[in-house]
Amino acid sequence: MAGTSHRAAPEHTHPDDVPVLTALAALADPVRAQLVRELAASADWSRSCGTFDVPVGKAALSHHFAVLRAAGLVEQRDEGPKRVNRLRREEFDARFPGLLGLVLRTELI
């Protein structure tokens, strides 16, 4: 058995399996867009879930990460008691060229 965590490993969806409307819906939420922006500015696997500056509680944050995983945007893994994250930028950009770049702009109209 891999790891000693009491929780199940997160399920991930590859961006190739994501419909464009799922990707757009995931990125349309302001909290999820902020999570993506913060991940884009961080090294892979350097951010645990509790280190993001978003105005939601733990349960809502878990939901937002689940949506991002289902949209192929985020990959997560457990490191001890922490769940760390990586933005799947290269894979997502290959599937939806330019879409992530629009979200990462600081001034969206």
Backbone hydrogen bonds in HBPLUS format (Angstrom, degrees):
<---DONOR---> <-ACCEPTOR-->    atom                        ^
c    i                          cat <-CA-CA->   ^        H-A-AA   ^      H-
h    n   atom  resd res      DA  || num        DHA   H-A  angle D-A-AA Bond
n    s   type  num  typ     dist DA aas  dist angle  dist       angle   num
A0017-ASP N   A0014-HIS O   2.84 MM   3  5.57 159.5  1.88 127.0 133.3     1
A0018-VAL N   A0015-PRO O   3.10 MM   3  5.17 166.5  2.12 114.8 115.3     2
A0022-THR N   A0019-PRO O   3.05 MM   3  5.38 127.6  2.33 106.6 119.8     3
A0023-ALA N   A0019-PRO O   3.19 MM   4  6.61 158.4  2.24 154.0 160.1     4
A0024-LEU N   A0020-VAL O   2.89 MM   4  6.14 163.6  1.92 154.6 159.1     5
A0025-ALA N   A0021-LEU O   2.94 MM   4  5.99 158.2  1.98 141.3 147.4     6
A0026-ALA N   A0022-THR O   3.01 MM   4  6.18 157.0  2.06 146.1 152.1     7
A0027-LEU N   A0023-ALA O   3.08 MM   4  6.28 155.6  2.14 148.3 154.6     8
A0028-ALA N   A0024-LEU O   2.94 MM   4  5.96 125.6  2.24 141.5 155.4     9
A0033-ALA N   A0029-ASP O   2.87 MM   4  6.07 157.6  1.92 156.2 163.6    10
A0034-GLN N   A0030-PRO O   3.00 MM   4  6.14 150.2  2.09 139.1 146.5    11
A0035-LEU N   A0031-VAL O   2.96 MM   4  6.29 154.8  2.02 148.4 155.4    12
A0036-VAL N   A0032-ARG O   2.95 MM   4  6.20 160.4  1.99 151.7 156.3    13
A0037-ARG N   A0033-ALA O   2.93 MM   4  6.18 156.9  1.99 145.8 152.3    14
A0038-GLU N   A0034-GLN O   2.91 MM   4  6.14 164.6  1.93 154.3 157.9    15
A0039-LEU N   A0035-LEU O   2.93 MM   4  6.14 156.1  1.99 147.5 154.6    16
A0040-ALA N   A0036-VAL O   2.89 MM   4  6.05 153.2  1.96 147.7 155.3    17
A0041-ALA N   A0037-ARG O   3.19 MM   4  6.44 135.7  2.40 140.3 150.9    18
A0041-ALA N   A0038-GLU O   3.25 MM   3  5.21 132.7  2.49  93.4 105.6    19
A0042-SER N   A0039-LEU O   3.04 MM   3  5.06 163.2  2.07 107.7 112.1    20
A0046-SER N   A0043-ALA O   3.17 MM   3  5.52 148.6  2.28 139.2 134.0    21
A0045-TRP N   A0085-ASN O   2.99 MM  40  5.00 136.0  2.19 134.1 142.7    22
A0085-ASN N   A0047-ARG O   3.03 MM  38  5.77 141.7  2.18 150.0 160.1    23
A0051-THR N   A0048-SER O   3.08 MM   3  5.72 168.6  2.10 126.4 128.3    24
A0049-CYS N   A0083-ARG O   3.11 MM  34  6.11 140.1  2.28 162.2 173.2    25
A0061-LEU N   A0057-GLY O   2.90 MM   4  6.05 155.2  1.96 151.0 159.2    26
A0062-SER N   A0058-LYS O   2.89 MM   4  6.11 157.1  1.94 150.4 156.0    27
A0063-HIS N   A0059-ALA O   3.06 MM   4  6.36 154.2  2.13 144.6 151.5    28
A0064-HIS N   A0060-ALA O   2.92 MM   4  6.24 159.8  1.96 151.5 156.5    29
A0065-PHE N   A0061-LEU O   2.96 MM   4  6.25 159.8  2.00 153.4 158.3    30
A0066-ALA N   A0062-SER O   2.96 MM   4  6.18 150.9  2.04 145.0 153.4    31
A0067-VAL N   A0063-HIS O   2.98 MM   4  6.32 153.7  2.05 152.4 159.1    32
A0068-LEU N   A0064-HIS O   3.01 MM   4  6.31 157.3  2.07 146.5 152.8    33
A0069-ARG N   A0065-PHE O   2.86 MM   4  6.10 152.9  1.93 149.6 156.8    34
A0070-ALA N   A0066-ALA O   2.94 MM   4  6.12 161.0  1.98 146.8 152.1    35
A0071-ALA N   A0067-VAL O   3.01 MM   4  6.20 133.4  2.23 140.4 152.7    36
A0073-LEU N   A0068-LEU O   2.95 MM   5  5.29 150.0  2.04 169.6 162.3    37
A0072-GLY N   A0069-ARG O   2.97 MM   3  5.12 160.2  2.01 108.0 113.5    38
A0088-ARG N   A0073-LEU O   2.81 MM  15  5.26 175.1  1.81 142.6 144.3    39
A0075-GLU N   A0086-ARG O   2.89 MM  11  5.26 161.5  1.93 156.0 161.9    40
A0086-ARG N   A0075-GLU O   2.87 MM  11  5.26 137.4  2.05 155.4 163.2    41
A0077-ARG N   A0084-VAL O   3.01 MM   7  5.56 151.5  2.10 147.4 155.1    42
A0084-VAL N   A0077-ARG O   2.80 MM   7  5.56 154.3  1.87 175.6 167.4    43
A0079-GLU N   A0082-LYS O   2.72 MM   3  5.29 168.9  1.73 162.0 165.9    44
A0082-LYS N   A0079-GLU O   3.14 MM   3  5.29 154.8  2.21 128.3 124.9    45
A0092-PHE N   A0088-ARG O   2.86 MM   4  5.92 163.0  1.89 159.2 165.0    46
A0093-ASP N   A0089-ARG O   2.77 MM   4  5.82 162.7  1.80 154.9 159.9    47
A0094-ALA N   A0090-GLU O   3.07 MM   4  6.22 145.2  2.20 140.5 149.4    48
A0095-ARG N   A0091-GLU O   3.24 MM   4  6.52 145.7  2.36 139.4 147.7    49
A0095-ARG N   A0092-PHE O   3.14 MM   3  5.15 121.5  2.50  94.8 109.0    50
A0096-PHE N   A0092-PHE O   2.78 MM   4  5.95 167.3  1.79 159.7 163.6    51
A0099-LEU N   A0096-PHE O   3.19 MM   3  5.74 156.8  2.25 130.0 137.1    52
A0102-LEU N   A0098-GLY O   3.25 MM   4  6.54 144.2  2.39 145.2 152.9    53
A0102-LEU N   A0099-LEU O   3.18 MM   3  5.38 128.1  2.46  99.4 111.7    54
A0103-VAL N   A0099-LEU O   3.39 MM   4  6.80 154.2  2.46 146.1 152.2    55
A0104-LEU N   A0100-LEU O   2.97 MM   4  6.21 147.3  2.08 150.5 160.3    56
A0105-ARG N   A0102-LEU O   3.43 MM   3  5.58 156.6  2.49 100.0 106.6    57
